[in-house]
Amino acid sequence: MFIDQAQITVRGGKGGNGVASFRREKYVPRGGPDGGDGGRGGTVFLQADPQRTTLNEFRHRKRFAAQAGGSGAGQNCHGKAGDDLVIAVPCGTLVYEQGKLLADLDASCERICVARGGRGGLGNQHFATAIKQAPRFAQRGEPGEERVLDLQLKLLADAGIVGAPNAGKSTLLAAVSAARPKIADYPFTTLEPQLGVVPVDIDVNFVLVDVPGLIEGASKGAGLGDRFLKHIERTRVLIHLIDGAAEPDDAIKQLRMIEDELRAWDPKLLELRRIVAVSKQDLPSAHTTLAAVRRAAGPDIHGISAATGAGVRELMGDVYNAVQVARSQAAQQQAEVVLQPLPKPADASVLVHKEGRAFRLSGRTIERVAAMTDLDTDEGQVYLQKALTRSGARRKLERAGAKPGDRIRIGEAEIVL
């Protein structure tokens, strides 16, 4: 089954916990704190893999999590960093979060980070001061990021075959590549796009996609046309195949209908180099159809027979030349792209709002501090209270009407002001 849409949940690995530990060695008085830090959690990446052509892998498996970092230990031993998780997706995958496009993985081995691992917690050695020389407090590991992503696949191919059902598109793909699509003498045989690699010479080839037959209204969803048309948006060249077995008038209607559907879906598709061919020239009536199409659309129309091979080599040569021109233009445009500066990181501001009888603090920095603080200890409570003062959150709480004894919620943590 061809799957071109999927939703997955990814989570970075939790950072390892820091540890509260003290040196206890013979003949070493007042050894002091020696708790090690926790290791960073693993990060989740999506990477384009040219060997994959569908999102079938995500049909049943929808949750992915990177490895958590190891906890620290005594004698200043730090925890091991968690392994990163790389999820392979097909080239041409669009990554969305809540309707916003995050990335377009249209190049082989292109990789993006989608969920960062949490930082490791600090051991108690970091909290020793001249006044408090034996801190019994260590940080917890930071939770990893968790995101829900929508994946949409638009196949990457140099050329695409479009046409009405039963025009001979699958037969042509099978004749020029190693692809083996289902071929039968009834309409809508092909139910999903098929990819094939067309060899032109040694180490010279191009990728061809056979799009299922399009009918009138395809651009509005008729016959699942909206799902099929998106797979030709990335092609560089279109092969418009017309059924040579059709009556001349019907063949011309096919030509106009496909043009209208391409225009209705995306007018830019008509700006692509479009090579028209009339199939099934091994049939006597197909010659009459070819002549009629040439009178209607111009003399540069290919007549081919995938069954006998007549005209196929010339058609593929014309397609490859057009693909080469399109590749050169795309490379030139890519070289002219001006890189935009990276966005500035979000500030550490703290927001306060009322939540029932309690107050909620929100802000990336303060939420991270709360998540990494062990509030089951008195020292952890004191540490977080000091963090509220340093960040300016306490002042904002007082302005919002918070008083001593009120409950303050920060992420999943809850304390008393």
RODO-2510 file (C-alpha; in nm, 4 decimals, decimal comma):
residues 417
     n   res          X          Y          Z
     1     m     0,0000     0,0000     0,0000
     2     f     0,1268     0,3462    -0,0917
     3     i     0,1169     0,5764     0,2116
     4     d     0,1923     0,9454     0,1500
     5     q     0,0636     1,0972     0,4757
     6     a     0,1434     1,0139     0,8369
     7     q     0,1412     1,1687     1,1830
     8     i     0,4132     1,0822     1,4333
     9     t     0,5133     1,1888     1,7834
    10     v     0,8840     1,2401     1,8512
    11     r     1,0497     1,2954     2,1874
    12     g     1,4076     1,3804     2,2709
    13     g     1,5792     1,1805     2,5424
    14     k     1,5583     1,3016     2,9012
    15     g     1,8810     1,4329     3,0464
    16     g     2,0445     1,2225     3,3155
    17     n     2,0151     1,3286     3,6792
    18     g     2,3021     1,4914     3,8597
    19     v     2,4011     1,3286     4,1876
    20     a     2,4646     1,4573     4,5381
    21     s     2,7775     1,2812     4,6626
    22     f     3,0722     1,3489     4,8965
    23     r     3,4279     1,2237     4,8994
    24     r     3,4782     0,9623     5,1648
    25     e     3,8394     0,8555     5,1532
    26     k     4,0623     0,7369     5,4282
    27     y     4,2853     1,0103     5,5688
    28     v     4,1003     1,2778     5,3625
    29     p     3,8948     1,4905     5,6030
    30     r     3,6246     1,7207     5,4718
    31     g     3,6382     1,5663     5,1261
    32     g     3,3693     1,7952     4,9931
    33     p     3,1065     1,7390     4,7234
    34     d     3,2038     1,5274     4,4230
    35     g     2,8690     1,4548     4,2552
    36     g     2,8944     1,4149     3,8767
    37     d     2,6647     1,5621     3,6145
    38     g     2,4028     1,3718     3,4196
    39     g     2,4525     1,3080     3,0479
    40     r     2,2586     1,4910     2,7773
    41     g     1,9605     1,3078     2,6302
    42     g     1,9653     1,1969     2,2673
    43     t     1,8226     1,4168     1,9916
    44     v     1,5734     1,3045     1,7258
    45     f     1,6514     1,3783     1,3599
    46     l     1,4603     1,3229     1,0355
    47     q     1,6820     1,2337     0,7403
    48     a     1,5926     1,1986     0,3732
    49     d     1,6706     0,8512     0,2398
    50     p     1,6664     0,7990    -0,1404
    51     q     1,6018     0,4266    -0,0882
    52     r     1,2568     0,4913     0,0591
    53     t     0,9569     0,5829    -0,1544
    54     t     0,6605     0,5700     0,0866
    55     l     0,5685     0,6474     0,4476
    56     n     0,4520     0,2878     0,5085
    57     e     0,6848     0,2539     0,8077
    58     f     0,4738     0,5047     1,0005
    59     r     0,1456     0,3260     0,9401
    60     h     0,1744     0,1261     1,2626
    61     r     0,4673     0,2828     1,4469
    62     k     0,3843     0,6404     1,5407
    63     r     0,5936     0,7197     1,8500
    64     f     0,9698     0,7660     1,8478
    65     a     1,1940     0,8535     2,1421
    66     a     1,5683     0,9031     2,1671
    67     q     1,7746     0,7444     2,4435
    68     a     1,7876     0,9141     2,7836
    69     g     2,1166     1,0338     2,9249
    70     g     2,2857     0,8425     3,2054
    71     s     2,2868     0,9715     3,5624
    72     g     2,6029     1,1050     3,7207
    73     a     2,7936     0,9287     3,9973
    74     g     3,0334     1,0055     4,2783
    75     q     3,3984     1,0959     4,2288
    76     n     3,2968     1,3521     3,9656
    77     c     3,1853     1,0805     3,7220
    78     h     2,9552     1,2186     3,4540
    79     g     2,6700     1,0204     3,3017
    80     k     2,6842     0,8937     2,9432
    81     a     2,5099     1,1001     2,6753
    82     g     2,2064     0,9321     2,5186
    83     d     2,2309     0,8089     2,1611
    84     d     2,0669     1,0252     1,8948
    85     l     1,7787     0,8781     1,6957
    86     v     1,7769     0,9211     1,3170
    87     i     1,4428     0,8487     1,1460
    88     a     1,4679     0,7818     0,7724
    89     v     1,1981     0,9307     0,5496
    90     p     1,1666     0,9420     0,1684
    91     c     1,3182     1,2279    -0,0271
    92     g     1,0417     1,4779    -0,0897
    93     t     0,8902     1,4612     0,2598
    94     l     0,7302     1,7783     0,3943
    95     v     0,7334     1,8160     0,7731
    96     y     0,4531     2,0156     0,9377
    97     e     0,3712     2,1058     1,2976
    98     q     0,0223     2,2423     1,3642
    99     g    -0,0104     2,3382     0,9992
   100     k     0,3239     2,5221     0,9853
   101     l     0,5873     2,3924     0,7435
   102     l     0,9074     2,3105     0,9334
   103     a     1,1148     2,1524     0,6581
   104     d     1,1144     2,0238     0,3029
   105     l     1,3507     1,7259     0,2815
   106     d     1,4017     1,7344    -0,0936
   107     a     1,7720     1,6426    -0,1051
   108     s     1,9346     1,3054    -0,0419
   109     c     2,0684     1,2678     0,3134
   110     e     1,9327     1,6086     0,4163
   111     r     1,8779     1,6075     0,7924
   112     i     1,6849     1,8238     1,0384
   113     c     1,6557     1,8205     1,4158
   114     v     1,2938     1,7770     1,5259
   115     a     1,3237     1,7105     1,9023
   116     r     1,6230     1,8108     2,1121
   117     g     1,7413     1,6024     2,4017
   118     g     1,7306     1,7423     2,7536
   119     r     2,0375     1,8767     2,9309
   120     g     2,1937     1,6686     3,2010
   121     g     2,1420     1,7813     3,5597
   122     l     2,4342     1,9313     3,7506
   123     g     2,5898     1,7421     4,0384
   124     n     2,6194     1,8960     4,3837
   125     q     2,9817     1,9990     4,3225
   126     h     2,8469     2,2935     4,1203
   127     f     2,6437     2,4316     4,4119
   128     a     2,9208     2,4553     4,6687
   129     t     2,9938     2,8067     4,7946
   130     a     3,2144     2,9601     5,0591
   131     i     2,9136     2,9728     5,2899
   132     k     2,7494     2,6400     5,1969
   133     q     3,0359     2,4004     5,1441
   134     a     2,8391     2,0750     5,1647
   135     p     2,5309     2,1139     4,9400
   136     r     2,3013     1,8141     4,9389
   137     f     2,1237     1,9367     4,6291
   138     a     2,1684     1,8196     4,2667
   139     q     1,9659     1,8907     3,9555
   140     r     1,7393     1,6503     3,7785
   141     g     1,7815     1,5950     3,4062
   142     e     1,5859     1,8203     3,1719
   143     p     1,2973     1,6496     2,9872
   144     g     1,3467     1,6162     2,6122
   145     e     1,1329     1,8078     2,3643
   146     e     0,8162     1,6357     2,2454
   147     r     0,6431     1,7277     1,9207
   148     v     0,3600     1,5976     1,7060
   149     l     0,4564     1,6126     1,3387
   150     d     0,2551     1,5678     1,0218
   151     l     0,4491     1,4139     0,7330
   152     q     0,3396     1,4561     0,3734
   153     l     0,5192     1,2974     0,0804
   154     k     0,5531     1,4532    -0,2620
   155     l     0,7544     1,2171    -0,4773
   156     l     1,0753     1,3479    -0,6295
   157     a     1,1083     1,2582    -0,9970
   158     d     1,2727     1,4226    -1,2962
   159     a     0,9789     1,3499    -1,5249
   160     g     0,6180     1,2447    -1,4806
   161     i     0,3712     1,0687    -1,7086
   162     v     0,0201     1,2136    -1,7034
   163     g    -0,2858     1,1202    -1,9008
   164     a    -0,6335     0,9738    -1,8914
   165     p    -0,6964     0,6220    -1,7553
   166     n    -0,5849     0,3373    -1,9835
   167     a    -0,3646     0,5623    -2,1982
   168     g    -0,0709     0,3217    -2,1622
   169     k     0,1294     0,5052    -1,8966
   170     s     0,2177     0,1957    -1,6931
   171     t     0,3101     0,0049    -2,0085
   172     l     0,5476     0,2848    -2,1056
   173     l     0,7077     0,2925    -1,7595
   174     a     0,7595    -0,0845    -1,7674
   175     a     0,9105    -0,0630    -2,1159
   176     v     1,1743     0,1969    -2,0270
   177     s     1,2649     0,1005    -1,6677
   178     a     1,2877    -0,1938    -1,4311
   179     a     0,9620    -0,0929    -1,2630
   180     r     0,6850    -0,3505    -1,2809
   181     p     0,3542    -0,1738    -1,2306
   182     k     0,0271    -0,3626    -1,2670
   183     i    -0,0880    -0,3571    -1,6295
   184     a    -0,4386    -0,4530    -1,7436
   185     d    -0,6882    -0,3592    -2,0156
   186     y    -0,9320    -0,1772    -1,7872
   187     p    -0,9306     0,1814    -1,6574
   188     f    -0,7824     0,2724    -1,3180
   189     t    -0,5444    -0,0237    -1,3144
   190     t    -0,2833     0,1950    -1,1474
   191     l    -0,4050     0,3025    -0,8035
   192     e    -0,0865     0,4638    -0,6738
   193     p     0,2142     0,6462    -0,8252
   194     q     0,4950     0,4241    -0,9529
   195     l     0,8620     0,5224    -0,9761
   196     g     1,1171     0,3904    -1,2210
   197     v     1,4756     0,4758    -1,3194
   198     v     1,5225     0,5194    -1,6950
   199     p     1,8782     0,4357    -1,8129
   200     v     2,0022     0,6575    -2,0937
   201     d     2,3706     0,5607    -2,0989
   202     i     2,6322     0,4264    -1,8584
   203     d     2,5864     0,6175    -1,5310
   204     v     2,3314     0,8425    -1,7047
   205     n     1,9655     0,8127    -1,6071
   206     f     1,6612     0,9975    -1,4818
   207     v     1,3697     0,9144    -1,2519
   208     l     1,0245     0,8758    -1,4068
   209     v     0,6941     0,8630    -1,2170
   210     d     0,3719     0,7172    -1,3531
   211     v     0,0758     0,9055    -1,2064
   212     p    -0,2591     0,7194    -1,1961
   213     g    -0,5086     0,8200    -1,4635
   214     l    -0,6713     1,1603    -1,4283
   215     i    -1,0360     1,2278    -1,5055
   216     e    -1,2393     1,5440    -1,5367
   217     g    -1,2592     1,7143    -1,1978
   218     a    -0,9356     1,5516    -1,0755
   219     s    -0,8081     1,8850    -0,9444
   220     k    -1,1112     1,8970    -0,7131
   221     g    -1,0662     1,5418    -0,5875
   222     a    -1,2540     1,3344    -0,8454
   223     g    -1,0980     0,9899    -0,8718
   224     l    -0,8493     1,0831    -0,5961
   225     g    -0,6951     1,3217    -0,8473
   226     d    -0,5942     1,5707    -0,5778
   227     r    -0,3765     1,3053    -0,4125
   228     f    -0,2119     1,2132    -0,7421
   229     l    -0,1557     1,5617    -0,8827
   230     k     0,0619     1,6675    -0,5881
   231     h     0,3175     1,4040    -0,6886
   232     i     0,3946     1,5836    -1,0147
   233     e     0,4481     1,9246    -0,8538
   234     r     0,8205     1,8531    -0,8156
   235     t     0,8803     1,7051    -1,1605
   236     r     1,0919     1,8971    -1,4092
   237     v     0,9296     1,7616    -1,7269
   238     l     0,5852     1,6191    -1,8064
   239     i     0,5111     1,3457    -2,0577
   240     h     0,1502     1,3947    -2,1649
   241     l     0,0429     1,0561    -2,2964
   242     i    -0,2721     1,0289    -2,5089
   243     d    -0,4532     0,7027    -2,5777
   244     g    -0,3896     0,6159    -2,9428
   245     a    -0,6815     0,3727    -2,9408
   246     a    -0,9270     0,6580    -2,8791
   247     e    -1,1247     0,8222    -3,1575
   248     p    -0,9581     1,1407    -3,2892
   249     d    -1,2163     1,3715    -3,1309
   250     d    -1,1951     1,1879    -2,7992
   251     a    -0,8144     1,2058    -2,8052
   252     i    -0,8236     1,5826    -2,8527
   253     k    -1,0751     1,6083    -2,5668
   254     q    -0,8311     1,4079    -2,3490
   255     l    -0,5558     1,6532    -2,4376
   256     r    -0,7623     1,9569    -2,3409
   257     m    -0,9067     1,7935    -2,0284
   258     i    -0,5633     1,7112    -1,8847
   259     e    -0,4429     2,0627    -1,9631
   260     d    -0,7444     2,2096    -1,7839
   261     e    -0,6913     1,9902    -1,4761
   262     l    -0,3217     2,0803    -1,4563
   263     r    -0,4088     2,4485    -1,4820
   264     a    -0,6810     2,4194    -1,2164
   265     w    -0,4483     2,2391    -0,9751
   266     d    -0,1483     2,4695    -1,0209
   267     p    -0,0949     2,7003    -1,3208
   268     k     0,2814     2,6587    -1,2733
   269     l     0,2512     2,3010    -1,4013
   270     l     0,1815     2,4359    -1,7490
   271     e     0,5102     2,6268    -1,7313
   272     l     0,6992     2,2960    -1,7178
   273     r     0,8339     2,1495    -2,0405
   274     r     0,5506     1,9250    -2,1596
   275     i     0,6164     1,6580    -2,4219
   276     v     0,3040     1,5125    -2,5842
   277     a     0,2980     1,1558    -2,7139
   278     v     0,0250     0,9373    -2,8658
   279     s     0,0495     0,5733    -2,7592
   280     k    -0,0426     0,2361    -2,9148
   281     q     0,0920     0,3116    -3,2631
   282     d     0,0960    -0,0624    -3,3293
   283     l    -0,2823    -0,0315    -3,3839
   284     p    -0,3916     0,0749    -3,7363
   285     s    -0,6395     0,3343    -3,6071
   286     a    -0,3744     0,5013    -3,3897
   287     h    -0,2097     0,6642    -3,6913
   288     t    -0,5317     0,8556    -3,7646
   289     t    -0,5497     0,9663    -3,4018
   290     l    -0,1849     1,0807    -3,4100
   291     a    -0,2478     1,2892    -3,7221
   292     a    -0,5515     1,4532    -3,5611
   293     v    -0,3578     1,5414    -3,2443
   294     r    -0,0750     1,6880    -3,4513
   295     r    -0,3210     1,9082    -3,6379
   296     a    -0,4668     2,0276    -3,3053
   297     a    -0,1490     2,0680    -3,0977
   298     g     0,1390     2,1061    -3,3440
   299     p     0,3781     1,8807    -3,5337
   300     d     0,6146     1,8058    -3,2415
   301     i     0,4016     1,5166    -3,1157
   302     h     0,5632     1,1776    -3,0618
   303     g     0,3972     0,8637    -3,1879
   304     i     0,5046     0,5616    -2,9826
   305     s     0,4282     0,1971    -2,9199
   306     a     0,5481     0,0612    -2,5878
   307     a     0,4582    -0,2890    -2,7079
   308     t     0,6931    -0,2806    -3,0106
   309     g     0,9303    -0,0106    -2,8899
   310     a     0,8617     0,2129    -3,1890
   311     g     0,9385     0,5779    -3,1100
   312     v     1,0107     0,5076    -2,7423
   313     r     1,3854     0,5639    -2,7644
   314     e     1,3359     0,8992    -2,9412
   315     l     1,0777     1,0037    -2,6804
   316     m     1,3084     0,9182    -2,3886
   317     g     1,5950     1,1037    -2,5555
   318     d     1,3792     1,4138    -2,5913
   319     v     1,2694     1,3815    -2,2270
   320     y     1,6268     1,3415    -2,1021
   321     n     1,7433     1,6500    -2,2930
   322     a     1,4591     1,8504    -2,1373
   323     v     1,5473     1,7145    -1,7922
   324     q     1,9109     1,8219    -1,8388
   325     v     1,8054     2,1755    -1,9279
   326     a     1,5724     2,1885    -1,6246
   327     r     1,8448     2,0549    -1,3942
   328     s     2,0869     2,3223    -1,5168
   329     q     1,8318     2,5984    -1,4605
   330     a     1,7519     2,4671    -1,1132
   331     a     2,1218     2,4573    -1,0205
   332     q     2,1652     2,8161    -1,1375
   333     q     1,8650     2,9333    -0,9371
   334     q     1,9939     2,7498    -0,6300
   335     a     2,3300     2,9258    -0,6614
   336     e     2,1540     3,2623    -0,6662
   337     v     1,9624     3,1998    -0,3454
   338     v     2,0639     3,4420    -0,0700
   339     l     2,0847     3,2742     0,2677
   340     q     1,8683     3,4382     0,5318
   341     p     2,0125     3,4997     0,8796
   342     l     1,9073     3,2556     1,1477
   343     p     1,6251     3,3817     1,3710
   344     k     1,7287     3,5130     1,7084
   345     p     1,6707     3,2722     1,9969
   346     a     1,3609     3,3276     2,2071
   347     d     1,4136     3,5464     2,5099
   348     a     1,3918     3,4275     2,8680
   349     s     1,0799     3,6287     2,9511
   350     v     0,8336     3,5007     3,2093
   351     l     0,4552     3,5298     3,1695
   352     v     0,2065     3,5196     3,4568
   353     h    -0,1637     3,4430     3,4407
   354     k    -0,4319     3,3373     3,6870
   355     e    -0,5347     2,9722     3,6887
   356     g    -0,8247     2,9253     3,9256
   357     r    -0,7001     3,0152     4,2716
   358     a    -0,3402     2,9596     4,1678
   359     f    -0,0984     3,1444     3,9427
   360     r     0,0838     2,9902     3,6458
   361     l     0,4301     3,0941     3,5308
   362     s     0,5247     3,0181     3,1711
   363     g     0,8532     3,0716     2,9938
   364     r     1,1105     2,8326     2,8507
   365     t     1,3868     2,9164     3,0987
   366     i     1,1825     2,9135     3,4198
   367     e     0,9988     2,5963     3,3143
   368     r     1,3309     2,4242     3,2492
   369     v     1,4639     2,5278     3,5897
   370     a     1,1490     2,3940     3,7619
   371     a     1,1642     2,0636     3,5737
   372     m     1,5293     2,0136     3,6705
   373     t     1,4837     2,1001     4,0384
   374     d     1,4201     1,8272     4,2955
   375     l     1,1333     1,9836     4,4886
   376     d     1,1146     1,6910     4,7297
   377     t     1,4101     1,8402     4,9201
   378     d     1,4226     2,1593     5,1249
   379     e     1,7301     2,2731     4,9371
   380     g     1,5488     2,2234     4,6066
   381     q     1,2598     2,4409     4,7282
   382     v     1,5030     2,7142     4,8323
   383     y     1,6883     2,6919     4,4989
   384     l     1,3673     2,7400     4,2971
   385     q     1,2564     3,0318     4,5162
   386     k     1,5898     3,2022     4,4464
   387     a     1,5443     3,1329     4,0745
   388     l     1,2074     3,3103     4,0875
   389     t     1,3766     3,6159     4,2343
   390     r     1,6688     3,6159     3,9880
   391     s     1,4416     3,5824     3,6827
   392     g     1,2077     3,8606     3,7921
   393     a     0,9181     3,6153     3,8168
   394     r     0,8547     3,6953     4,1844
   395     r     0,8133     4,0642     4,1062
   396     k     0,5698     3,9853     3,8233
   397     l     0,3722     3,7539     4,0538
   398     e     0,3397     4,0283     4,3138
   399     r     0,2199     4,2713     4,0476
   400     a    -0,0413     4,0165     3,9388
   401     g    -0,1720     3,9981     4,2964
   402     a     0,0046     3,6889     4,4259
   403     k     0,0636     3,6803     4,8018
   404     p     0,2723     3,4584     5,0312
   405     g     0,0964     3,1232     5,0653
   406     d    -0,0523     3,1260     4,7130
   407     r     0,0136     2,8243     4,4909
   408     i     0,2410     2,8775     4,1923
   409     r     0,2422     2,6317     3,8983
   410     i     0,5394     2,6042     3,6640
   411     g     0,5045     2,3344     3,4018
   412     e     0,4134     2,0208     3,6000
   413     a     0,5630     2,1560     3,9231
   414     e     0,3653     2,3314     4,1961
   415     i     0,5110     2,5317     4,4867
   416     v     0,3906     2,7752     4,7509
   417     l     0,5047     3,1341     4,7173
***
